[in-house]
Amino acid sequence: MAGGIWRERPGADAIHAADGSPAQPVGDRLWLSEGLSNSYCLGTDAGRVVVNTGMGFEGGLHRRAFDAVDAAATHTIVLTQGHFDHVGGVDTFREADGRGPGAPTDVVAQARFTTWRDDNERLERFRTTNAAFAWIDAIMAAMAHARTVGPLAAQSRPEPTITFDDRLDVSIGGRRIELIATPGGETTDSLVIWLPEERTALTGNLFGALFGHVPNLVTMRGDRYRDALEYAASVDTVLGLEPERLLTGHFQPIEGAARIAEEITTMRDATLWVHDRTVEGMNRGDDVYTLMRDVRLPSHLDVGEGYGMVRWNVRAIWESYAGWFHHRSTTELYALGAAAVAGDLVTAAGADAIVTAATGRIAAGEPVAALHLTDIVLAAEPAHGGARRAAVAAHEQLLAESANFWERAWLRRAIEQLQDKSNAT
């Protein structure tokens, strides 16, 4: 059996903001400061290189952690991708004399960084709102903690001073650093940092938030689609480096060339398996829901589904190739959803009869079918107590079966909202 490291590593529930903990040495003048995404410090004879900087309110905590182990000025900041939790603390680390008198700290990113920065700014309210169900409690608690240390820094909106397309090789203070574009990461501006002398790769979230799991080809919070084949090609780029140490976006390093090669090969092969089975099904004429049900990983590809899920990736692959029209119903072409006729169905069948059918589906272990039924009733009668109770029971059944961070967060929040409404009525 290939893979399986995901069984040994923490899940997404263990991700937490920077909390003032000391920087951890991870070998070869490298230090880790954990946060909503890991920040790293690379010591050089010309000053330190900082890789990712956390959210804005984490930047000061990361800086204090690194100052304690390497007090040199920050020569260069490298951003492995354009997401908020990688770039927010840039202003906290930038220094007027980072590269010597009158030479400010450089900020290095892949050339497509501005696309992601602009997306973040254009859709900031949309994405923040849609991510809140999963992260708001942890972020609010972290901000409250950060305020006990000092004033909160604003979220940085950095402008890189150096960008590159495919590859950039530099030497800073006697340290060789190679930057390689990996557009199959969580963002198309993803890059990997390769330290050839140390045989160490800093991969950010190329492999997703959780190493050893299937990638999240599109997020529930709303993001651009991630291409399965480009992901596989980017994994091959890292495989070709033959790293002996892997420093990822979350949690502790992965050590050992053979173990690293086995794990990332498995993640690549699992993604290609799902891609190929989806494409075969599309050509065979299967609809997307059939493929979401039927495409499963074989047992020899032992990867987790703690952040992304196979069935979500099936849909992402389908829609990346074929778009929004699924050729299932004429109604897909028009601006009228199924909820528009919910009242007619409730009038014809009776709300209580539909709820009884939903309850039967729950008893049969079919909670999703039950939710289709309760959605009809609640669209027509939002305060219907029986429908709300049945919907809660269906969500609880799904929650008991789920090990996925995003799915569980959504289900918990949905239950809270349904129960709040029921209590209010």
Secondary structure, DSSP 4 states (H G I P E B T S, - for coil): -EE-GGGTS--GGG-----SPPPEE-SSSEEEE-SSS-EEEE--TT-EEEE---SGGGHHHHHHHHHTT--S-EEEEE-S--SHHHHTTHHHH--TTTTSTT-PPEEEEETTHHHHHHHHHHTHHHHHHHHHHHHHHHHHHHHHHHHHHSPPPPPP----SEEESSEEEEEETTEEEEEEE-TTSSSTT-EEEEETTTTEEEEETTT-SSTTB---SS-TT--PPPPHHHHHHHHHHHHHH--SEEEESSSS-EE-HHHHHHHHHHHHHHHHHHHHHHHHHHHHT--HHHHHHH----TTEE-B-SSS-HHHHHHHHHHHHH-S--SS-GGGGSS--GGGGHHHHHHHH-HHHHHHHHHHHHHTT-HHHHHHHHHHHHHH-TT-HHHHHHHHHHHHHHHHH---HHHHHHHHHHHHHHHHHHHH-
